[in-house]
Amino acid sequence: MWPRALLNGKSCARRLLAPQANYIQFFAWRSQKSEQKRLEKQKRQEQERKEKEEKLAVEKAAKGGDQKVEKLADPSDPQEYYNMRVRMIEEKRASGGNPFPHKFHVSTSLGEFIEKYSSLKNEEILENVTVSIAGRIYSKREAGANLIFYDVQGEGTRLQVMANARMHKMAEEFKVLHGKVKRGDIM
């Protein structure tokens, strides 16, 4: 620090250290002030979030409740996957549905479908054509709530199916229908 001869006694040292103490007090006060502002902002944001949640709850109640489909991820463990499938079958039977319909109406095979429509461009959509095919779902990938991709395999061929909610007539029906479809299902 400063040599004692330059400080000229204790009073001079106090004068040199006093501005430093004020400087520290100023920044302590400043940090307290910014901390207060941060806490006030956090309280305000939390209150706004609660108000939004209450508003959404009121809107849902006015609609008559939102029918939410339980979204289950396919477990990677084979035993867990088996148990999940057994529970789904039991629930389907308990609700009066047949988990294994004995007949599927198929208008074209996967091979014929690929051969017939392989000439279409990527963005091209045929709106007046209805085709039914059958195969096992090997994977299901969701790209948001309104777009789902399925990998369907059957008869030695593989096909990717894109299910788009914008092209479906009823959005709620789309969510319920595709919420029930899982990997391993035959469709």
C-alpha positions, -999 to +999 in steps of 0.1 A: +000+000+000+012+036+006+044+043+025+038+056+060+058+088+053+034+097+025+003+092+046+014+118+071-003+102+101-036+084+107-059+111+097-045+111+061-050+073+059-086+078+069-092+103+042-077+080+016-098+050+028-130+069+033-138+072-004-131+035-008-156+027+020-182+050+004-175+033-030-182-001-014-213+011+003-226+026-029-222-007-048-237-027-019-267-003-020-269-006-058-268-045-057-296-044-030-316-022-053-311-044-083-320-075-062-352-058-051-361-050-087-354-086-097-376-099-070-404-075-079-402-085-115-403-122-105-434-117-084-451-097-112-443-125-138-455-152-114-488-132-108-493-128-146-487-165-151-513-174-125-538-150-140-532-167-175-537-201-160-569-191-143-581-175-175-574-207-195-591-228-168-622-206-171-622-209-209-618-247-207-647-249-183-668-227-206-661-250-235-672-280-215-638-294-206-610-304-229-609-340-239-572-349-234-558-380-247-532-396-225-500-397-243-479-427-234-444-432-246-435-467-258-412-482-232-379-497-245-379-526-220-397-556-236-415-566-204-428-531-198-439-529-234-458-562-231-475-551-199-485-518-215-500-538-245-519-561-221-534-532-202-545-515-235-562-547-246-580-551-213-591-515-213-605-519-249-624-551-239-637-534-207-651-505-228-669-529-251-646-527-281-629-555-299-591-552-297-586-577-325-611-572-353-611-604-374-613-587-408-598-556-424-612-543-457-581-537-479-586-521-513-550-524-524-518-541-512-488-521-501-468-532-531-495-521-555-500-488-536-463-480-539-462-490-576-493-470-585-485-438-566-447-437-568-450-412-597-465-385-575-443-356-565-435-349-528-460-321-523-487-335-545-519-346-527-548-365-543-579-354-524-606-374-542-589-408-538-596-431-508-574-461-504-572-487-476-541-507-469-530-530-441-497-533-423-480-533-389-469-500-374-431-502-367-426-467-355-447-436-347-431-401-347-450-370-337-439-336-352-461-315-330-497-321-321-511-319-357-486-340-377-478-377-371-456-400-392-461-438-392-437-464-406-460-493-418-446-526-430-463-555-446-459-579-475-422-573-475-425-536-482-423-505-461-444-473-464-443-440-445-477-426-437-482-389-429-512-380-408-520-343-409-547-328-387-552-299-412-565-324-438-588-342-413-624-330-409-625-329-371-594-320-350-607-336-318-615-369-335-580-368-351-564-365-316-585-393-301-580-416-331-542-412-333-538-412-295-550-448-295-526-460-322-493-474-309-462-491-322-470-528-330-506-522-340-519-537-372-538-511-391 
